[in-house]
Every structure is written in structure tokens, then in C-alpha cells.
Amino acid sequence: MVENPVVQRYLHELVGTEGMQVVLSPSEGEVTDEEIAERIGIDVNVVRRSLIILNEHNLADYRRIRDQESGWLTYYWSFQYENIPDQLEKHMERLLEMLREREEYETQNEFYRCSVCGERQQFNDAMELQFTCPRCSSDLEVEDSTLVQDLIEKRREELEEELRE
């Protein structure tokens, strides 16, 4: 399942490039963060950060044991990759909601853009600025945001289709 490019992209968004080494090297059963770090040869703090992120997304779980003599806590981690489909679907639904909000924002507002530096302003803000760019003092010109709206709509429709499958 972790070999799937869509799943890998999702996991990479969660843990980053270094964390992918942790993701791609799960152990059978429980393992400590130090054991993972030693096995794959990366800093234990990177491993811990990645495991915590995976835990926050229900993709790793742990139990902790306190050493009676030293008082130190040892965390034993297990990977929960069977939860990836559910977590990926939740992620896609959040993305879809963000796209819907952005689509509404783009269609409900009129924008002005500076042709020199690219600064973009909503109509009310542009009016307060007297249609002058706050960055470079050039004129702000009305922007045709049809292309942006079309791209958002296309991506939203694709995502809705993926979620229906």
C-alpha cells in the first residue's frame, strides 16, 4: 500500500523527505524510535517527529514503559498502515472543502492586480489604496480571474470524482 504513488505523496506531505525514510521502513510488531534511527541511519529526533505526526494521523501507535530503576520512559511504536485509506479519504475531503471555499471566494470577489510586481488586491482594498499598488506604486488593473476559477472548478470536480470511486 505504501508503494502507491498517491499514498506516497500523501505521506510525504505529512512527514517530509527525511520522514519518508521512517515511513518506508516499518517494522513488524513494536519497535523503539532509537531502533528505527539506528536501522535506517538518521537522527532520532527526525524519527520521533515523524512517528508523532504518523500518530496524530492514526497511522502509528505507541505504548510506553517506565524503567523502574532509571525512571526513563521507553516508547514502543507500531505502524497502523491499514488506516491509510480512511486517513487519505479524510485528507481529500478536507482538500475538497478548501477548494470549495476558494472557488466561492474567487467567484464572489473582484480582484485587481499590479502589472509590474503582481500584487493582487480585492476590490475594496484596491479602492482604499486608490488603485495604486502598495508595493511599487504602479496602477492596479482589473484582473480576469476566469482562468483561476476554471482551474479550481476542474480540480474540485476531479477530487469529487475520486471520492465517489
C-alpha positions, -999 to +999 in steps of 0.1 A: +000+000+000+028+024+008+042+018-027+012+036-043+023+070-056-008+088-043-003+073-008+034+082-010+026+118-020+001+120+010+027+106+034+054+129+021+031+159+027+028+146+063+063+138+073+086+154+046+115+139+028+135+128+058+104+113+074+097+092+044+127+070+054+108+062+086+075+056+066+092+033+041+109+011+068+081-001+091+089-030+114+067-060+122+054-056+157+067-029+181+099-010+178+115+019+196+124+052+179+161+045+187+160+012+169+144+028+139+170+056+139+199+031+142+185+008+115+179+035+088+208+058+099+190+090+106+188+113+136+165+100+163+147+134+165+137+131+129+123+096+137+104+109+167+090+138+148+078+115+120+063+090+144+044+117+163+030+130+130+020+095+120+004+090+154-016+123+150-030+109+117-038+075+132-010+058+112+012+048+141+005+039+177+027+035+208+028+022+243+052+035+269+070+016+296+088+033+325+120+018+337+116+013+374+153+019+382+161+050+360+125+064+356+131+068+319+102+062+295+106+040+265+081+042+237+073+011+216+058+021+183+038+001+158+027+012+124-010+013+115-009+015+077-042-003+074-057+031+083-042+048+053-073+046+031-095+062+057-070+089+065-064+096+028-101+100+023-104+124+052-075+144+038-091+145+004-124+157+019-105+185+037-089+194+005-122+194-013-137+217+013-108+241+009-113+241-029-150+248-025-142+278-002-115+291-025-139+287-055-166+307-037-140+334-027-128+337-063-163+339-078-177+363-051-149+389-053-134+412-079-097+415-080-071+440-091-035+432-100-004+452-104+011+445-139+046+454-126+050+433-094+019+411-095+004+423-062-032+412-060-059+430-041-097+426-036-118+454-050-125+471-015-088+470-007-078+483-041-103+511-038-089+521-004-054+521-020-069+544-048-060+516-072-023+521-066+000+491-058+011+493-021+044+476-031+056+495-062+031+524-066+021+513-101-016+512-111-037+483-101-058+469-131-089+448-130-080+411-132-099+385-152-099+356-127-118+333-151-088+310-156-082+307-119-119+299-113-118+273-141-087+256-127-102+254-092-135+241-106-117+215-127-096+203-097-127+203-074-146+181-099-117+157-102-115+154-065-152+149-062-150+121-088-121+104-070-140+105-037-170+089-054-149+059-066 
